[in-house]
Amino acid sequence: MLINQVVNNDPLTQLFTALADPTRRSIIERLTRGSATVNELAEPYDMSLPAVSKHIKVLEEAGIVSKTVNGQQRECHLEALRLQEAEQWLEQYKQFWQANLDNLDVYLNRIRSQEKD
């Protein structure tokens, strides 16, 4: 139970959990073109409005989507800055792997050079 509490309170885990689902990634992609109502976001999916609303709630809890209410309309907006946290986290590992691949390239070139001699 304690692990679930830590995971649920960890913003980066919430972010990656939200991004793990293809429907939620599709909703994010749609919102890159501009704000949309919940009904507009639900249109392309073969699922109930409450099911789409649950996906949007996960995105809201992760801070990726915000919602404004105007009467009966609930409009969703992408909070793109929140995605930068994922990018920054991944960047560390990109640099790590790039450095290792560069080292591998140097090593392979050295072996090839020695084989020619």
ZISUL-V737195 format. One record per residue. N is the residue number from 0. OMEGA is omega as a letter, one per 40 degrees, with the letter a starting at -180 (999 if undefined). Layout:
<<N:OMEGA> <N:OMEGA>>
This chain:
<<0:i> <1:i> <2:i> <3:i> <4:i> <5:a> <6:a> <7:a> <8:a> <9:a> <10:a> <11:i> <12:i> <13:a> <14:a> <15:i> <16:i> <17:a> <18:a> <19:a> <20:a> <21:i> <22:i> <23:i> <24:i> <25:i> <26:i> <27:i> <28:i> <29:a> <30:i> <31:i> <32:i> <33:a> <34:a> <35:i> <36:i> <37:i> <38:i> <39:i> <40:a> <41:a> <42:a> <43:a> <44:i> <45:i> <46:a> <47:i> <48:i> <49:i> <50:i> <51:i> <52:i> <53:i> <54:i> <55:i> <56:i> <57:i> <58:i> <59:a> <60:i> <61:i> <62:a> <63:a> <64:i> <65:a> <66:i> <67:a> <68:i> <69:a> <70:i> <71:a> <72:i> <73:a> <74:a> <75:a> <76:i> <77:i> <78:a> <79:a> <80:i> <81:i> <82:i> <83:i> <84:i> <85:i> <86:a> <87:i> <88:a> <89:a> <90:i> <91:a> <92:i> <93:i> <94:i> <95:a> <96:i> <97:i> <98:i> <99:i> <100:i> <101:i> <102:i> <103:i> <104:i> <105:a> <106:a> <107:i> <108:i> <109:i> <110:i> <111:i> <112:i> <113:i> <114:i> <115:a> <116:999>>
